[in-house]
Amino acid sequence: MEKIDRSYVRYIRYAVQLYVFLFLVFAGYKFYLFVEHFVANEPANSAGAIEAVLRSRPPSIEGFLPIGALMSLKLWVATGVFDRIHPAGLVIFIAALLMAVLLKKGFCGWICPVGALSDALYRIRLRIFSRRFAMNRWVDYPLRSIKYLLLSLFVYIIVIKMDPPAIFSFIEGDYYRVADVKMLYFFTMMTKTTMYSLALLFVLSVIYRNFWCRYLCPYGGLLGLLSMVSPLKIRRADEACIHCHRCTRSCPSLIPVEDLTIVRTPECTGCLTCVSQCPSKGALDISLSERKKLHPLGFALFVVLLFFGSVLTGIISDKWNSSVTYDDYRRVIPDAASLDHP
């Protein structure tokens, strides 16, 4: 056996995840200041001042509005109308879908800050208490169905039931204008129910690896189903495998990689943790076929280029910044907390 060390793949992924996470934390803080400007009714009496306030709003926070992005995607496909209220949310959503089709669930494994935080919490806990916990399979399978049930509900309501005129009416309404503000308030104005629910998710994520992603995230469920058609798969060569169990033990999605020849499950996030842990050359790779293997660095590069390239395309094509006016923000943000869904 020729030994190899591809641990660098993990550290590249951690670096990408950390960058995205810190960037979004900073963006969240900037968005908080943006909202506070309107809540405090601070004056902006010149065109330059108004433009500065609008530029201070970070569009990237719209990535936390996937339900609105699904509605916008249907409207765009059906009518050619691109969401002008939260265009960045649609751009990020399209990027995630493309990544799933081409690069497995690369968005989940390399970009998503929720998944990154959840996995980091679990790994920190392992350093303190090394015992691993896993759901009994009779509990695991029913719980895994929850994210698909939630996905089915959203698909039924948005894709099947809502027609384009209804979606357009919703998108152009005041509620959707401040959907990002209401998401901010979800965290800054927590009810006791929200606080207890998040605390429970925190505890479960520390005990059970990627609890939210594995059982509850409909976004990940959608990307997982799309990833089934991805030409890239994790493939194991039995003749080179030394059965060290490192791939199975390290998999964040709890996939029994060592027992498979090709990993086809929608649970695979394309994180390449198993590949990075494998010490035997040729035993485990991300590839198009048995002979057409892709270097892990190449996969990482494609993930970064596809995601950030999509963002750059949105910016260049003027499909990134919201078209909501300063006067509209002044009108709706002060009442956003009490604004009900139409």
Secondary structure, DSSP 4 states (H G I P E B T S, - for coil): --B---THHHHHHHHHHHHHHHHHHHHHHHHHHHHHHHHTT----SHHHHHHHHHTS-GGGGGG-HHHHHHHHHHHHHH-PPPSSSHHHHHHHHHHHHHHHHHTTHIIIII-HHHHHHHHHHHHHHHH--------HHHHHHHHHHHHHHHHHHIIIIIII--HHHHHHHHTSHHHHTHHHHHHHHHHT--HHHHHHHHHHHHHHHHSTTHIIIII-HHHHHHHHHHTT-S-EEEE-TTT-----HHHHH-TT---GGG-SEE--TT-----HHHHH--BTTTEEEESSSS-EE-HHHHHHHHHHHHHHHHHHHHHTT-SS----HHHHHHHGGGGGGPPP-
